[in-house]
Amino acid sequence: MAPNDRGTTEPIKLDARLIDITRVSAMLSALAYEENAAENYSRGKSDRYEHPDLDYIQFYINDPDQAIVARQGGRCYISFRGTVLPTKESLGFFFNDWEQNFDLGNRIIHRNNDPSQPACEGRRGYADFIDTQEAKEGLEDVVRCMDDCSDQEDCLVVTGHSQGGATATIA
């Protein structure tokens, strides 16, 4: 249900817009788990990437965490990767990832990481990524992307899978 102009709620209608948002969000979530995704979409030695289905894409990685900022169809997306499954090559990485999941301590999270802004409390293991340089660069990228949106009310989609969904909620 979604609020309407009359102050009541009505069912959300599944239309082409929502189907497109869902399609791009699912594609980004899958891409976040793709092995070597950043390398696969790199344009040579630059820090910019290309993807055939996106107008813009950029990876922000601080293992075991990753965020992808993308633009498609006039919308900006940020997608957070969740917990990854282990392989023989990534066993240490896997344990670092699960260590975050089991970090049950709470911490205070301020809007825009600014202590003068309102705050909420969240799980430390899910929130630690937002303090990294990569996350700060990703936020700057999202803000630049949103500056170019023609409809500010239909501009930003924040998504993630599993642990990435928790990080997306905090973000």
N, C-alpha and C positions, 0 to 999 in steps of 0.2 A: 504494500500500500504506500502511496505517496501523497503528501499534503497538496491541496489545490488552493486556488485563490480565495475560496469560500471558507477556509479554515477547517475543512473536513478532509477526509482521505478518500482516495479512489484507487482502484487497481492500476498497476503499472502495465501499460500496453507494450507488448513485444512488437516493435516496429523495426524498420531497416536500420535506423540509427543505433538502437540497442544491440541488434545483431552484429553490426559492424564493430561496436565497442567491445563486445564479447569476443569476437573473432580475433581482433588485434591483441586484446589482453591475453587470450589463451596462447596465441602465437609467441608473445613475449615471454610468458611463463615457460613454455617449452624451450624457447631459445636460451633462457637462463640456465637450463640443465644441459644444453648441448655441449659436448666436450670440445674445448678449444674454440668456442663460439667467437670470442673476440678476435682471435687470430684468423678464423675463417672469413670474417667480414672486414678485415683490415685492408686499407688501400695502401699497401706497401709499407713504407717506413713512417708514415704520418700517424697521428693519433686519432684520425677520423676513420669512420667505418661506413660501409655501404651495405644495404640489404635490398634485394629486388622488390620486396613488398612494402617498404617503408620510405617515407620522404627523408628521414633523418634517423640515425641511431648512434648511440654512444654508450660504451661500457664503463662502469666504475667498479673496480674490483679491489677488495681488501680481504684476501682469503681468510676465512671461508665465506665471506659475504660478497654479494654482487648486486648491483642495481643497474638497470638498463633504462636509459632515457631515450624516448623515440617520439617522432612526429608522424602522424598519418591522418589524412582526411581533415586537416584543420584542428586536430586535437593533439595535446601533449600527453604522453604516457610515461609513468615511471613504474617499473616492475622490479620487485625484489625476489631474489632466489631464496628458496627454502633449503632445508637439510638435504644433503646429497648422499647417495648410496656409496658404500666403499668399493674400491677396487684394490688390487694388490699395490698398484702404484700410488694410490691416494689414501692409504690407511692412516697416516699421520694427520692429513687434512681432514679425514672423516672424524677422527676423535676430537679435533679442535671444534668441528661443527657441532657435534653432540655435546661437547662441554658447554657450549653456549646454550643449547636447549635445556640442559640441566642446571644452569645458573639461575636458581630460584629467587635470588635476592632481588629486592625492589630498588628502584632509584627514582629520583624526581626528574621529570623531563619538562623543560621549559619550551614554549613556542619559540621557534627559530634559534634554539640553544641560547637564548638571551635571558639571564636571571631576572631581569626586570619585567619579563612577560609572564602571563599566566602559566601554570604548570599542572601536570597530572603525574600520577605514579604509574610506573610500568616495570615489567620484568627486565632486569639488567641484561640478561643474555640476548633478549630480543632488541634491546635499545642501543647496545654498544656501538653498532655500525654507524648510527647517525652522528656520532662524535668524530668520525674519521675524516681525514682530508678528502678522501674519495667521495664520501657522502656530501661534504660541503661543496665540492666541485659539481656534483650531480645536482644539488639544489640550485646552484647558480645557473646551471644549464636549463633546468626546468623553468626558472624565472624568465630567462631569455626566451625560451620557447613560448611561454605564456604571453609575453609581451607582443608576440606576433599573431595571437589568436584574434579572430574577428568577433567571436562571441565569447566573452569572458565567463558567461554562465554555463557554457558547454565546452570547456577548454581542457580541463585536467582530469585524467583517469589515473588513480593510484591503485596498484594491484600487486599481488604476490601469492605464492603458493606455500602452504605449510608454514614453516618458520618465517618465510618471506611475507606471508599474509599478516602475521603479527607485527613484523617490522613496518609493513605498509600502513597498518592501523596507527602505529605510533607516529610515523612520519606525517 
